[in-house]
């Protein structure tokens, strides 16, 4: 049987692999690491790359925490037991180039020791400042291929879940072009516990080849000050989602997590323009029109 210690150890290896790939792709920036301990149990490794050649701010974080769940989280998770263990890798990358997309990835494991409660969760999603069809299709087809290796229902189910989850209700728009999102995934549907764990790791290992490809496709394209201003506008929407709706942010804050690690997902610079309206026929308007649920990118 796979132990929580093995899961945490394998997640740390994935963190290492991703940091090496991102630093090599960026070509300038290097990750700074901070080892931290959590009051109440556990800790993690926060790794941040700032002011790189392409990556303006990127975090690749690992954590393995345990302790007692606060009452508000027990109610949210609909459990009676107090003890919990959670481990995972969480990534958010904000590029300095408006034609390179923001990306997020998270793989995680949660259990309540001594009980039957244990599951995997996670996902990966893309938030382009400008939506380009070829990049969107590359991203979704890569994720679909990863999912299809494990179960034919994973991609359509988890893609729809991501569309619903990464939705900014007060803006009536999706955060980006989605991806996949899943939670409380356990053995079943012809999958063993080991296969579910393998799927979690496969999602984690999809990150580096996807994002390095998207960086290299777009990093040398020229851009205008107006496109950079639009990038800051889109970053503001990203910040709104993470502060208002994101479940991981809420879990971290409610379980006395490390605030710098929790909020590393926020962009270094964002702008809120009052009552902004994209010019008719512009690339900005085209992007806004594609921030909708239910678009089939994997053709």
Secondary structure, 3 states (H helix, E strand, C coil): CCCHHHHHHHHHHHHHHHHHHHHHHHCCCCCEEEEEECCCCEEEEEEEEECCCCEEEEEEEEEEEEEECCHHHHHHHCCCCCEEEEEEEEEEEEECCCCCCEEEEEEEEEECCCCCCEEEEEEEEEECCCCCHHHHHHHHHHHHHHHHCCCCCHHHHHHHHHHHHCEECCCCEECCCCEEEEEEECCECCECHHHHHHHHHHHHHHHHHHHHHHHHHHCCCCCCHHHHHHHHHHHHHHHHHHHHCCHHHHHHHHCCCCHHHHHHHCCCCCCCCCCCCCCCCCHHHHHHHCCCCCCCCCC
